[in-house]
Amino acid sequence: MSDVLVYTIGFTAQILFSARLLAQWIISEKQKKIITPSLFWKLSLLASFLLFVYGYLRDDFAIMLGQSLTYFIYIRNLHLQGEWQRAPVWFRWFLIIFPIIIVIYSYNNGEYDLQQFFSKDNIALWLLVLGIVSQVLFTYRFVYQWIYSERMKSSELPIGFWRISVVGASLILVYAIFRKDPVLFIGHIAGLIIYIRNIIIWKKHHRAST
């Protein structure tokens, strides 16, 4: 597959990720508090779908790992908001089995080609470790958000989510620079600004309500 098509898929995913943050940020600015619109999770799921494909095409284990861990959390949040149930049954099943299909398709002669992902010729081991650690930390924000939302019985984006986002995005930016990956760099540099702004919005709202 041509590099143009691969990068088009990657940039489209990052545009959708940025769009979700932009929509959430604008709504939160208007309400003067952190809001979690359903559009945030819909765009997240679509973007994750595309970025998972991008990671596979780039032979980038770190990207695939990050997306596989958050993909179903997006679905769960849509379920908590009552949006998931409104989608056609066939569409829901397709989204659920999609990651499994990608993994099966990536098998080589019935054996998963992990050597390709971890090959030092493809990416330096220390850089791979940095990418995985960054993605795991960045992904943990959604694990934290999911646990928090389950306790609250509603889909929420707590302040801890934004704090973890700042740290994770900063590490991924370092990874993107060394990896020379414009898709990751552009996507996370834009997101970092919004993460910081949401923390500021939360602090202002918190002071006003106390």
TIRO-2110 file (N, C-alpha, C; in Angstrom, 1 decimal):
// TIRO-2110
0.8, -1.2, 0.0, N, 1, A
0.0, 0.0, 0.0, CA, 1, A
0.9, 1.3, 0.0, C, 1, A
0.5, 2.3, -0.8, N, 2, A
1.3, 3.5, -0.9, CA, 2, A
1.4, 4.2, 0.4, C, 2, A
2.5, 5.0, 0.6, N, 3, A
2.6, 5.8, 1.8, CA, 3, A
1.6, 6.9, 1.8, C, 3, A
1.2, 7.4, 0.7, N, 4, A
0.2, 8.5, 0.7, CA, 4, A
-1.1, 8.0, 1.3, C, 4, A
-1.6, 6.8, 0.9, N, 5, A
-2.8, 6.2, 1.4, CA, 5, A
-2.7, 6.0, 2.9, C, 5, A
-1.5, 5.4, 3.3, N, 6, A
-1.3, 5.1, 4.7, CA, 6, A
-1.4, 6.3, 5.6, C, 6, A
-0.7, 7.4, 5.2, N, 7, A
-0.6, 8.6, 5.9, CA, 7, A
-2.0, 9.3, 5.9, C, 7, A
-2.7, 9.1, 4.8, N, 8, A
-4.1, 9.7, 4.7, CA, 8, A
-5.0, 9.1, 5.8, C, 8, A
-4.9, 7.8, 5.9, N, 9, A
-5.7, 7.1, 7.0, CA, 9, A
-5.3, 7.6, 8.3, C, 9, A
-3.9, 7.8, 8.6, N, 10, A
-3.4, 8.2, 9.9, CA, 10, A
-3.9, 9.7, 10.2, C, 10, A
-3.7, 10.6, 9.2, N, 11, A
-4.1, 12.0, 9.4, CA, 11, A
-5.6, 12.1, 9.6, C, 11, A
-6.4, 11.3, 8.9, N, 12, A
-7.8, 11.4, 9.0, CA, 12, A
-8.2, 11.0, 10.5, C, 12, A
-7.6, 9.9, 11.0, N, 13, A
-7.8, 9.5, 12.4, CA, 13, A
-7.5, 10.6, 13.3, C, 13, A
-6.3, 11.3, 13.1, N, 14, A
-5.9, 12.3, 14.0, CA, 14, A
-6.8, 13.6, 13.9, C, 14, A
-7.3, 13.8, 12.7, N, 15, A
-8.2, 14.9, 12.5, CA, 15, A
-9.5, 14.7, 13.3, C, 15, A
-10.0, 13.4, 13.3, N, 16, A
-11.2, 13.1, 14.1, CA, 16, A
-10.9, 13.1, 15.6, C, 16, A
-9.7, 12.7, 16.0, N, 17, A
-9.4, 12.8, 17.4, CA, 17, A
-9.4, 14.3, 17.8, C, 17, A
-8.8, 15.1, 17.0, N, 18, A
-8.8, 16.6, 17.3, CA, 18, A
-10.1, 17.2, 17.3, C, 18, A
-11.0, 16.7, 16.4, N, 19, A
-12.4, 17.2, 16.3, CA, 19, A
-13.1, 16.9, 17.5, C, 19, A
-12.9, 15.7, 18.1, N, 20, A
-13.7, 15.3, 19.3, CA, 20, A
-13.3, 16.3, 20.5, C, 20, A
-12.0, 16.6, 20.5, N, 21, A
-11.5, 17.5, 21.6, CA, 21, A
-12.0, 18.9, 21.4, C, 21, A
-12.0, 19.3, 20.1, N, 22, A
-12.5, 20.6, 19.8, CA, 22, A
-13.9, 20.8, 20.2, C, 22, A
-14.7, 19.8, 19.8, N, 23, A
-16.2, 19.8, 20.1, CA, 23, A
-16.4, 19.9, 21.6, C, 23, A
-15.6, 19.0, 22.3, N, 24, A
-15.8, 19.0, 23.8, CA, 24, A
-15.3, 20.3, 24.5, C, 24, A
-14.3, 20.8, 23.9, N, 25, A
-13.7, 22.1, 24.5, CA, 25, A
-14.7, 23.2, 24.3, C, 25, A
-15.2, 23.4, 23.1, N, 26, A
-16.2, 24.4, 22.8, CA, 26, A
-17.4, 24.4, 23.7, C, 26, A
-17.9, 23.2, 23.8, N, 27, A
-19.1, 23.0, 24.6, CA, 27, A
-18.8, 23.3, 26.1, C, 27, A
-17.6, 22.9, 26.5, N, 28, A
-17.2, 23.1, 27.9, CA, 28, A
-17.0, 24.6, 28.2, C, 28, A
-16.4, 25.3, 27.2, N, 29, A
-16.2, 26.8, 27.3, CA, 29, A
-17.5, 27.5, 27.5, C, 29, A
-18.5, 27.0, 26.7, N, 30, A
-19.9, 27.7, 26.8, CA, 30, A
-20.5, 27.4, 28.1, C, 30, A
-20.4, 26.2, 28.7, N, 31, A
-21.0, 25.8, 29.9, CA, 31, A
-20.2, 26.2, 31.1, C, 31, A
-18.9, 26.6, 30.9, N, 32, A
-18.0, 27.0, 32.0, CA, 32, A
-17.7, 25.8, 32.9, C, 32, A
-17.8, 24.6, 32.4, N, 33, A
-17.4, 23.4, 33.2, CA, 33, A
-17.2, 22.3, 32.2, C, 33, A
-16.5, 21.2, 32.6, N, 34, A
-16.2, 20.1, 31.7, CA, 34, A
-17.4, 19.3, 31.4, C, 34, A
-17.7, 19.3, 30.1, N, 35, A
-18.8, 18.5, 29.6, CA, 35, A
-18.4, 17.3, 28.7, C, 35, A
-19.1, 16.2, 28.8, N, 36, A
-18.8, 15.0, 28.0, CA, 36, A
-19.9, 14.7, 27.0, C, 36, A
-19.9, 15.3, 25.8, N, 37, A
-20.9, 15.1, 24.8, CA, 37, A
-20.8, 13.7, 24.2, C, 37, A
-21.9, 13.2, 23.7, N, 38, A
-21.8, 11.8, 23.0, CA, 38, A
-21.0, 11.9, 21.7, C, 38, A
-20.9, 13.1, 21.1, N, 39, A
-20.1, 13.3, 19.9, CA, 39, A
-18.6, 12.9, 20.2, C, 39, A
-18.2, 13.2, 21.4, N, 40, A
-16.8, 13.0, 21.8, CA, 40, A
-16.5, 11.5, 21.6, C, 40, A
-17.4, 10.6, 22.1, N, 41, A
-17.2, 9.2, 22.0, CA, 41, A
-17.4, 8.6, 20.6, C, 41, A
-18.3, 9.2, 19.9, N, 42, A
-18.6, 8.7, 18.5, CA, 42, A
-17.3, 9.0, 17.6, C, 42, A
-16.8, 10.2, 17.7, N, 43, A
-15.6, 10.5, 17.0, CA, 43, A
-14.4, 9.7, 17.5, C, 43, A
-14.3, 9.4, 18.8, N, 44, A
-13.3, 8.6, 19.3, CA, 44, A
-13.2, 7.2, 18.7, C, 44, A
-14.4, 6.6, 18.6, N, 45, A
-14.5, 5.3, 18.1, CA, 45, A
-14.1, 5.2, 16.7, C, 45, A
-14.6, 6.2, 15.9, N, 46, A
-14.3, 6.2, 14.5, CA, 46, A
-12.8, 6.4, 14.2, C, 46, A
-12.2, 7.4, 15.0, N, 47, A
-10.8, 7.7, 14.9, CA, 47, A
-10.0, 6.5, 15.3, C, 47, A
-10.4, 5.8, 16.4, N, 48, A
-9.6, 4.6, 16.9, CA, 48, A
-9.6, 3.5, 15.8, C, 48, A
-10.8, 3.4, 15.2, N, 49, A
-10.9, 2.4, 14.1, CA, 49, A
-9.8, 2.6, 13.0, C, 49, A
-9.7, 3.9, 12.6, N, 50, A
-8.8, 4.2, 11.5, CA, 50, A
-7.3, 4.2, 12.0, C, 50, A
-7.1, 4.6, 13.2, N, 51, A
-5.7, 4.6, 13.7, CA, 51, A
-5.2, 3.2, 14.0, C, 51, A
-6.1, 2.3, 14.3, N, 52, A
-5.7, 0.9, 14.5, CA, 52, A
-5.2, 0.3, 13.1, C, 52, A
-6.0, 0.7, 12.1, N, 53, A
-5.6, 0.3, 10.7, CA, 53, A
-4.2, 0.9, 10.4, C, 53, A
-4.1, 2.2, 10.7, N, 54, A
-2.8, 2.9, 10.4, CA, 54, A
-1.6, 2.2, 11.1, C, 54, A
-1.8, 1.9, 12.4, N, 55, A
-0.8, 1.2, 13.2, CA, 55, A
-0.4, -0.1, 12.6, C, 55, A
-1.4, -0.8, 12.1, N, 56, A
-1.1, -2.1, 11.4, CA, 56, A
-0.3, -1.9, 10.2, C, 56, A
-0.7, -0.9, 9.3, N, 57, A
0.0, -0.7, 8.1, CA, 57, A
1.4, -0.1, 8.3, C, 57, A
1.6, 0.5, 9.4, N, 58, A
3.0, 1.1, 9.7, CA, 58, A
3.8, 0.1, 10.5, C, 58, A
3.3, -1.1, 10.8, N, 59, A
4.0, -2.1, 11.6, CA, 59, A
4.4, -1.5, 12.9, C, 59, A
3.5, -0.7, 13.5, N, 60, A
3.8, 0.0, 14.8, CA, 60, A
3.0, -0.6, 15.9, C, 60, A
3.7, -1.5, 16.7, N, 61, A
3.0, -2.2, 17.8, CA, 61, A
2.5, -1.3, 18.8, C, 61, A
3.2, -0.2, 19.1, N, 62, A
2.8, 0.8, 20.1, CA, 62, A
1.5, 1.4, 19.8, C, 62, A
1.3, 1.8, 18.6, N, 63, A
0.0, 2.4, 18.2, CA, 63, A
-1.1, 1.4, 18.3, C, 63, A
-0.9, 0.2, 17.8, N, 64, A
-2.0, -0.8, 17.8, CA, 64, A
-2.3, -1.2, 19.3, C, 64, A
-1.3, -1.2, 20.2, N, 65, A
-1.6, -1.5, 21.6, CA, 65, A
-2.5, -0.5, 22.2, C, 65, A
-2.1, 0.8, 21.9, N, 66, A
-2.9, 1.9, 22.5, CA, 66, A
-4.3, 1.9, 22.1, C, 66, A
-4.6, 1.6, 20.8, N, 67, A
-5.9, 1.6, 20.3, CA, 67, A
-6.7, 0.4, 20.7, C, 67, A
-6.1, -0.7, 20.8, N, 68, A
-6.8, -1.9, 21.2, CA, 68, A
-7.3, -1.8, 22.6, C, 68, A
-6.6, -1.1, 23.5, N, 69, A
-7.0, -0.9, 24.9, CA, 69, A
-8.1, 0.1, 25.1, C, 69, A
-8.2, 1.1, 24.2, N, 70, A
-9.2, 2.1, 24.4, CA, 70, A
-10.5, 1.9, 23.6, C, 70, A
-10.4, 1.1, 22.5, N, 71, A
-11.4, 0.9, 21.6, CA, 71, A
-12.8, 0.5, 22.3, C, 71, A
-12.7, -0.5, 23.2, N, 72, A
-13.9, -0.9, 23.8, CA, 72, A
-14.4, 0.0, 25.0, C, 72, A
-13.5, 0.8, 25.5, N, 73, A
-13.9, 1.8, 26.5, CA, 73, A
-14.8, 2.9, 25.8, C, 73, A
-14.4, 3.2, 24.6, N, 74, A
-15.3, 4.2, 23.8, CA, 74, A
-16.7, 3.6, 23.6, C, 74, A
-16.7, 2.3, 23.3, N, 75, A
-18.0, 1.7, 23.1, CA, 75, A
-18.8, 1.7, 24.4, C, 75, A
-18.1, 1.4, 25.5, N, 76, A
-18.8, 1.3, 26.8, CA, 76, A
-19.4, 2.7, 27.2, C, 76, A
-18.6, 3.8, 26.9, N, 77, A
-19.1, 5.1, 27.2, CA, 77, A
-20.3, 5.5, 26.4, C, 77, A
-20.4, 5.0, 25.1, N, 78, A
-21.5, 5.2, 24.3, CA, 78, A
-22.7, 4.5, 24.9, C, 78, A
-22.4, 3.3, 25.4, N, 79, A
-23.5, 2.5, 26.1, CA, 79, A
-24.0, 3.2, 27.3, C, 79, A
-23.1, 3.8, 28.1, N, 80, A
-23.6, 4.5, 29.3, CA, 80, A
-24.4, 5.7, 29.0, C, 80, A
-24.2, 6.3, 27.8, N, 81, A
-24.9, 7.4, 27.4, CA, 81, A
-26.2, 7.1, 26.6, C, 81, A
-26.4, 5.8, 26.4, N, 82, A
-27.6, 5.3, 25.7, CA, 82, A
-27.5, 5.4, 24.2, C, 82, A
-26.3, 5.8, 23.6, N, 83, A
-26.1, 6.0, 22.2, CA, 83, A
-25.8, 4.7, 21.5, C, 83, A
-25.1, 3.8, 22.1, N, 84, A
-24.7, 2.5, 21.5, CA, 84, A
-25.9, 1.7, 21.1, C, 84, A
-26.9, 1.7, 22.0, N, 85, A
-28.1, 0.9, 21.7, CA, 85, A
-28.9, 1.3, 20.5, C, 85, A
-28.7, 2.6, 20.1, N, 86, A
-29.5, 3.1, 19.0, CA, 86, A
-28.9, 2.7, 17.6, C, 86, A
-27.6, 2.3, 17.6, N, 87, A
-27.0, 1.9, 16.4, CA, 87, A
-27.6, 0.5, 15.9, C, 87, A
-27.6, 0.3, 14.6, N, 88, A
-28.1, -1.0, 14.0, CA, 88, A
-27.2, -2.1, 14.6, C, 88, A
-27.9, -3.3, 14.8, N, 89, A
-27.2, -4.4, 15.4, CA, 89, A
-26.0, -4.9, 14.6, C, 89, A
-26.2, -4.9, 13.3, N, 90, A
-25.1, -5.4, 12.4, CA, 90, A
-23.9, -4.5, 12.5, C, 90, A
-24.1, -3.2, 12.7, N, 91, A
-23.1, -2.2, 12.8, CA, 91, A
-22.3, -2.4, 14.1, C, 91, A
-23.1, -2.6, 15.2, N, 92, A
-22.5, -2.9, 16.5, CA, 92, A
-21.6, -4.1, 16.5, C, 92, A
-22.1, -5.2, 15.8, N, 93, A
-21.3, -6.4, 15.8, CA, 93, A
-20.0, -6.2, 15.0, C, 93, A
-20.1, -5.4, 13.9, N, 94, A
-19.0, -5.2, 13.0, CA, 94, A
-17.9, -4.5, 13.8, C, 94, A
-18.3, -3.4, 14.6, N, 95, A
-17.3, -2.7, 15.4, CA, 95, A
-16.7, -3.5, 16.5, C, 95, A
-17.4, -4.4, 17.0, N, 96, A
-16.9, -5.3, 18.1, CA, 96, A
-15.9, -6.3, 17.6, C, 96, A
-16.2, -6.9, 16.4, N, 97, A
-15.3, -7.9, 15.9, CA, 97, A
-14.1, -7.4, 15.1, C, 97, A
-14.2, -6.1, 14.7, N, 98, A
-13.2, -5.5, 13.8, CA, 98, A
-11.8, -5.7, 14.3, C, 98, A
-11.4, -5.4, 15.6, N, 99, A
-10.1, -5.6, 16.1, CA, 99, A
-9.6, -7.1, 16.0, C, 99, A
-10.5, -8.0, 16.2, N, 100, A
-10.2, -9.4, 16.1, CA, 100, A
-9.9, -9.8, 14.7, C, 100, A
-10.6, -9.2, 13.7, N, 101, A
-10.4, -9.5, 12.3, CA, 101, A
-9.0, -9.0, 11.9, C, 101, A
-8.6, -7.8, 12.3, N, 102, A
-7.3, -7.3, 12.0, CA, 102, A
-6.2, -8.2, 12.5, C, 102, A
-6.4, -8.7, 13.8, N, 103, A
-5.3, -9.6, 14.4, CA, 103, A
-5.2, -10.9, 13.6, C, 103, A
-6.4, -11.4, 13.2, N, 104, A
-6.4, -12.7, 12.5, CA, 104, A
-5.7, -12.5, 11.1, C, 104, A
-6.1, -11.4, 10.5, N, 105, A
-5.5, -11.1, 9.1, CA, 105, A
-4.0, -10.9, 9.2, C, 105, A
-3.5, -10.5, 10.3, N, 106, A
-2.1, -10.2, 10.4, CA, 106, A
-1.3, -11.5, 10.7, C, 106, A
-1.9, -12.6, 10.8, N, 107, A
-1.2, -13.8, 11.0, CA, 107, A
-0.4, -14.2, 9.8, C, 107, A
0.7, -14.8, 9.9, N, 108, A
1.5, -15.2, 8.8, CA, 108, A
1.7, -16.7, 9.0, C, 108, A
1.1, -17.5, 8.0, N, 109, A
1.2, -19.0, 8.1, CA, 109, A
0.7, -19.5, 9.4, C, 109, A
-0.4, -18.8, 9.9, N, 110, A
-1.0, -19.3, 11.2, CA, 110, A
-0.2, -18.9, 12.4, C, 110, A
0.8, -18.1, 12.3, N, 111, A
1.6, -17.7, 13.5, CA, 111, A
1.8, -16.2, 13.4, C, 111, A
1.4, -15.5, 14.5, N, 112, A
1.5, -14.1, 14.6, CA, 112, A
2.9, -13.6, 14.5, C, 112, A
3.2, -12.7, 13.6, N, 113, A
4.5, -12.3, 13.3, CA, 113, A
5.0, -11.2, 14.3, C, 113, A
5.2, -11.6, 15.5, N, 114, A
5.7, -10.6, 16.5, CA, 114, A
7.1, -10.1, 16.2, C, 114, A
7.9, -10.9, 15.6, N, 115, A
9.2, -10.5, 15.2, CA, 115, A
9.2, -9.3, 14.3, C, 115, A
8.2, -9.2, 13.5, N, 116, A
8.2, -8.0, 12.6, CA, 116, A
7.9, -6.8, 13.4, C, 116, A
7.1, -6.9, 14.4, N, 117, A
6.7, -5.7, 15.2, CA, 117, A
8.0, -5.3, 16.1, C, 117, A
8.7, -6.3, 16.6, N, 118, A
9.8, -6.0, 17.5, CA, 118, A
11.2, -5.9, 16.9, C, 118, A
11.2, -6.0, 15.5, N, 119, A
12.5, -6.0, 14.8, CA, 119, A
13.2, -4.7, 15.0, C, 119, A
14.5, -4.9, 15.4, N, 120, A
15.3, -3.7, 15.6, CA, 120, A
15.6, -3.0, 14.3, C, 120, A
15.4, -3.7, 13.2, N, 121, A
15.7, -3.0, 11.9, CA, 121, A
14.5, -2.1, 11.6, C, 121, A
13.4, -2.3, 12.2, N, 122, A
12.2, -1.5, 12.0, CA, 122, A
12.2, -0.3, 12.9, C, 122, A
12.5, -0.6, 14.2, N, 123, A
12.5, 0.5, 15.2, CA, 123, A
13.4, 0.1, 16.4, C, 123, A
14.2, 1.0, 16.9, N, 124, A
15.1, 0.7, 18.0, CA, 124, A
14.4, 0.2, 19.2, C, 124, A
14.9, -0.7, 19.9, N, 125, A
14.3, -1.3, 21.1, CA, 125, A
13.9, -0.2, 22.1, C, 125, A
14.8, 0.7, 22.4, N, 126, A
14.6, 1.7, 23.4, CA, 126, A
13.4, 2.6, 23.0, C, 126, A
13.4, 2.9, 21.7, N, 127, A
12.3, 3.7, 21.2, CA, 127, A
10.9, 3.0, 21.2, C, 127, A
11.0, 1.7, 20.9, N, 128, A
9.8, 0.9, 21.0, CA, 128, A
9.3, 0.9, 22.5, C, 128, A
10.2, 0.7, 23.4, N, 129, A
9.8, 0.7, 24.8, CA, 129, A
9.2, 2.0, 25.2, C, 129, A
9.8, 3.1, 24.8, N, 130, A
9.3, 4.5, 25.0, CA, 130, A
7.9, 4.6, 24.4, C, 130, A
7.7, 4.1, 23.2, N, 131, A
6.4, 4.2, 22.6, CA, 131, A
5.3, 3.4, 23.3, C, 131, A
5.7, 2.2, 23.8, N, 132, A
4.7, 1.4, 24.5, CA, 132, A
4.4, 2.0, 25.9, C, 132, A
5.4, 2.4, 26.6, N, 133, A
5.2, 3.1, 27.9, CA, 133, A
4.3, 4.3, 27.7, C, 133, A
4.6, 5.1, 26.7, N, 134, A
3.8, 6.3, 26.5, CA, 134, A
2.3, 6.0, 26.2, C, 134, A
2.1, 5.0, 25.3, N, 135, A
0.8, 4.6, 24.9, CA, 135, A
0.0, 4.0, 26.1, C, 135, A
0.7, 3.2, 26.9, N, 136, A
0.1, 2.6, 28.0, CA, 136, A
-0.4, 3.7, 29.0, C, 136, A
0.5, 4.6, 29.3, N, 137, A
0.2, 5.7, 30.2, CA, 137, A
-1.0, 6.6, 29.6, C, 137, A
-0.9, 6.8, 28.3, N, 138, A
-1.9, 7.6, 27.7, CA, 138, A
-3.3, 6.9, 27.6, C, 138, A
-3.2, 5.6, 27.5, N, 139, A
-4.4, 4.7, 27.5, CA, 139, A
-5.0, 4.6, 28.9, C, 139, A
-4.1, 4.7, 29.9, N, 140, A
-4.6, 4.6, 31.3, CA, 140, A
-5.6, 5.6, 31.6, C, 140, A
-5.5, 6.8, 31.0, N, 141, A
-6.4, 7.9, 31.3, CA, 141, A
-7.9, 7.4, 31.0, C, 141, A
-8.1, 6.6, 30.0, N, 142, A
-9.4, 6.1, 29.7, CA, 142, A
-9.8, 5.0, 30.6, C, 142, A
-8.8, 4.2, 31.1, N, 143, A
-9.1, 3.2, 32.1, CA, 143, A
-9.6, 3.9, 33.4, C, 143, A
-8.9, 5.0, 33.7, N, 144, A
-9.3, 5.8, 34.9, CA, 144, A
-10.7, 6.4, 34.7, C, 144, A
-10.9, 6.9, 33.5, N, 145, A
-12.2, 7.5, 33.1, CA, 145, A
-13.3, 6.5, 33.2, C, 145, A
-13.0, 5.3, 32.7, N, 146, A
-14.0, 4.2, 32.6, CA, 146, A
-14.4, 3.8, 34.1, C, 146, A
-13.4, 3.6, 34.9, N, 147, A
-13.7, 3.2, 36.3, CA, 147, A
-14.5, 4.3, 37.0, C, 147, A
-14.1, 5.5, 36.8, N, 148, A
-14.8, 6.7, 37.4, CA, 148, A
-16.2, 6.7, 36.9, C, 148, A
-16.4, 6.6, 35.6, N, 149, A
-17.8, 6.6, 35.1, CA, 149, A
-18.7, 5.5, 35.6, C, 149, A
-18.1, 4.3, 35.7, N, 150, A
-18.8, 3.2, 36.2, CA, 150, A
-19.3, 3.4, 37.6, C, 150, A
-18.5, 4.1, 38.4, N, 151, A
-18.8, 4.4, 39.8, CA, 151, A
-19.9, 5.5, 39.8, C, 151, A
-19.8, 6.4, 38.9, N, 152, A
-20.8, 7.5, 38.8, CA, 152, A
-22.1, 7.1, 38.1, C, 152, A
-22.0, 6.0, 37.4, N, 153, A
-23.1, 5.5, 36.6, CA, 153, A
-23.5, 6.4, 35.4, C, 153, A
-22.5, 7.2, 35.0, N, 154, A
-22.7, 8.1, 33.9, CA, 154, A
-21.3, 8.4, 33.2, C, 154, A
-21.3, 8.7, 32.0, N, 155, A
-20.1, 9.0, 31.3, CA, 155, A
-19.6, 10.4, 31.6, C, 155, A
-18.4, 10.4, 32.3, N, 156, A
-17.8, 11.7, 32.7, CA, 156, A
-16.3, 11.7, 32.3, C, 156, A
-15.8, 13.0, 32.2, N, 157, A
-14.4, 13.2, 32.0, CA, 157, A
-13.8, 13.9, 33.2, C, 157, A
-13.4, 13.2, 34.2, N, 158, A
-12.9, 13.8, 35.4, CA, 158, A
-11.5, 14.6, 35.3, C, 158, A
-11.2, 15.4, 36.2, N, 159, A
-9.9, 16.1, 36.2, CA, 159, A
-8.7, 15.2, 36.0, C, 159, A
-8.7, 14.1, 36.7, N, 160, A
-7.6, 13.1, 36.6, CA, 160, A
-7.3, 12.7, 35.1, C, 160, A
-8.4, 12.6, 34.4, N, 161, A
-8.3, 12.2, 32.9, CA, 161, A
-7.4, 13.2, 32.2, C, 161, A
-7.6, 14.5, 32.5, N, 162, A
-6.9, 15.6, 31.7, CA, 162, A
-5.5, 15.7, 32.2, C, 162, A
-5.2, 15.4, 33.5, N, 163, A
-3.9, 15.5, 34.0, CA, 163, A
-3.0, 14.3, 33.4, C, 163, A
-3.6, 13.1, 33.4, N, 164, A
-2.9, 12.0, 32.8, CA, 164, A
-2.7, 12.3, 31.3, C, 164, A
-3.6, 12.9, 30.7, N, 165, A
-3.5, 13.2, 29.2, CA, 165, A
-2.3, 14.1, 28.9, C, 165, A
-2.1, 15.1, 29.8, N, 166, A
-0.9, 16.0, 29.6, CA, 166, A
0.4, 15.2, 29.7, C, 166, A
0.5, 14.4, 30.7, N, 167, A
1.8, 13.6, 30.8, CA, 167, A
2.0, 12.6, 29.7, C, 167, A
0.9, 11.9, 29.3, N, 168, A
1.0, 10.9, 28.3, CA, 168, A
1.3, 11.5, 26.9, C, 168, A
0.6, 12.6, 26.6, N, 169, A
0.8, 13.3, 25.3, CA, 169, A
2.2, 13.8, 25.2, C, 169, A
2.7, 14.4, 26.3, N, 170, A
4.1, 14.9, 26.3, CA, 170, A
5.1, 13.8, 25.9, C, 170, A
4.9, 12.6, 26.5, N, 171, A
5.8, 11.5, 26.2, CA, 171, A
5.7, 11.0, 24.8, C, 171, A
4.4, 11.0, 24.3, N, 172, A
4.2, 10.5, 22.9, CA, 172, A
4.8, 11.5, 21.9, C, 172, A
4.8, 12.8, 22.3, N, 173, A
5.5, 13.8, 21.4, CA, 173, A
7.0, 13.5, 21.2, C, 173, A
7.6, 13.1, 22.4, N, 174, A
9.0, 12.7, 22.3, CA, 174, A
9.2, 11.5, 21.4, C, 174, A
8.3, 10.5, 21.6, N, 175, A
8.3, 9.3, 20.7, CA, 175, A
8.2, 9.7, 19.3, C, 175, A
7.2, 10.5, 19.0, N, 176, A
6.9, 10.9, 17.6, CA, 176, A
8.1, 11.6, 16.9, C, 176, A
8.8, 12.5, 17.7, N, 177, A
10.0, 13.2, 17.2, CA, 177, A
11.0, 12.2, 16.8, C, 177, A
11.4, 11.2, 17.6, N, 178, A
12.4, 10.3, 17.3, CA, 178, A
12.0, 9.3, 16.2, C, 178, A
10.7, 9.0, 16.2, N, 179, A
10.1, 8.1, 15.2, CA, 179, A
9.9, 8.7, 13.9, C, 179, A
10.0, 10.1, 13.9, N, 180, A
9.7, 10.9, 12.7, CA, 180, A
8.3, 10.6, 12.1, C, 180, A
7.4, 10.6, 13.0, N, 181, A
6.0, 10.3, 12.7, CA, 181, A
5.2, 11.6, 12.7, C, 181, A
4.9, 12.2, 11.6, N, 182, A
4.1, 13.5, 11.6, CA, 182, A
2.7, 13.3, 12.1, C, 182, A
2.1, 12.2, 11.9, N, 183, A
0.7, 11.9, 12.3, CA, 183, A
0.6, 12.0, 13.8, C, 183, A
1.5, 11.3, 14.5, N, 184, A
1.4, 11.4, 16.0, CA, 184, A
1.8, 12.7, 16.5, C, 184, A
2.8, 13.4, 15.9, N, 185, A
3.2, 14.7, 16.4, CA, 185, A
2.1, 15.7, 16.3, C, 185, A
1.6, 15.9, 15.1, N, 186, A
0.5, 16.9, 14.9, CA, 186, A
-0.7, 16.6, 15.7, C, 186, A
-1.1, 15.4, 15.8, N, 187, A
-2.3, 15.0, 16.6, CA, 187, A
-2.1, 15.4, 18.1, C, 187, A
-0.9, 15.1, 18.6, N, 188, A
-0.8, 15.2, 20.1, CA, 188, A
-0.3, 16.6, 20.5, C, 188, A
0.3, 17.4, 19.6, N, 189, A
0.7, 18.7, 20.0, CA, 189, A
-0.6, 19.6, 20.0, C, 189, A
-1.6, 19.3, 19.2, N, 190, A
-2.9, 20.0, 19.2, CA, 190, A
-3.7, 19.6, 20.5, C, 190, A
-3.6, 18.3, 20.7, N, 191, A
-4.4, 17.8, 21.9, CA, 191, A
-3.9, 18.3, 23.2, C, 191, A
-2.6, 18.5, 23.3, N, 192, A
-1.9, 18.9, 24.5, CA, 192, A
-2.5, 20.3, 25.0, C, 192, A
-2.7, 21.2, 24.0, N, 193, A
-3.2, 22.5, 24.4, CA, 193, A
-4.6, 22.4, 25.0, C, 193, A
-5.4, 21.6, 24.4, N, 194, A
-6.8, 21.4, 24.9, CA, 194, A
-6.8, 20.7, 26.2, C, 194, A
-5.9, 19.8, 26.5, N, 195, A
-5.9, 19.1, 27.8, CA, 195, A
-5.6, 20.1, 28.9, C, 195, A
-4.6, 21.0, 28.6, N, 196, A
-4.2, 22.0, 29.6, CA, 196, A
-5.4, 23.0, 29.8, C, 196, A
-6.1, 23.3, 28.7, N, 197, A
-7.2, 24.3, 28.8, CA, 197, A
-8.4, 23.7, 29.7, C, 197, A
-8.6, 22.4, 29.5, N, 198, A
-9.7, 21.7, 30.3, CA, 198, A
-9.3, 21.7, 31.8, C, 198, A
-8.0, 21.6, 32.1, N, 199, A
-7.6, 21.7, 33.5, CA, 199, A
-7.9, 23.1, 34.1, C, 199, A
-7.6, 24.1, 33.2, N, 200, A
-7.9, 25.5, 33.7, CA, 200, A
-9.4, 25.7, 33.9, C, 200, A
-10.2, 25.2, 32.9, N, 201, A
-11.7, 25.3, 33.1, CA, 201, A
-12.2, 24.6, 34.3, C, 201, A
-11.6, 23.4, 34.6, N, 202, A
-12.0, 22.7, 35.8, CA, 202, A
-11.7, 23.5, 37.1, C, 202, A
-10.5, 24.1, 37.1, N, 203, A
-10.1, 24.8, 38.3, CA, 203, A
-11.0, 26.0, 38.5, C, 203, A
-11.3, 26.7, 37.4, N, 204, A
-12.2, 27.9, 37.6, CA, 204, A
-13.6, 27.5, 38.0, C, 204, A
-14.1, 26.4, 37.5, N, 205, A
-15.4, 26.0, 37.9, CA, 205, A
-15.4, 25.5, 39.4, C, 205, A
-14.3, 24.8, 39.7, N, 206, A
-14.2, 24.3, 41.1, CA, 206, A
-14.1, 25.5, 42.1, C, 206, A
-13.4, 26.5, 41.8, N, 207, A
-13.3, 27.7, 42.7, CA, 207, A
-14.6, 28.4, 42.8, C, 207, A
-15.3, 28.5, 41.7, N, 208, A
-16.6, 29.2, 41.7, CA, 208, A
-17.7, 28.4, 42.5, C, 208, A
-17.6, 27.1, 42.5, N, 209, A
-18.6, 26.3, 43.2, CA, 209, A
-18.3, 26.0, 44.7, C, 209, A
-17.1, 26.5, 45.1, N, 210, A
-16.8, 26.3, 46.5, CA, 210, A
-16.8, 27.6, 47.3, C, 210, A
END
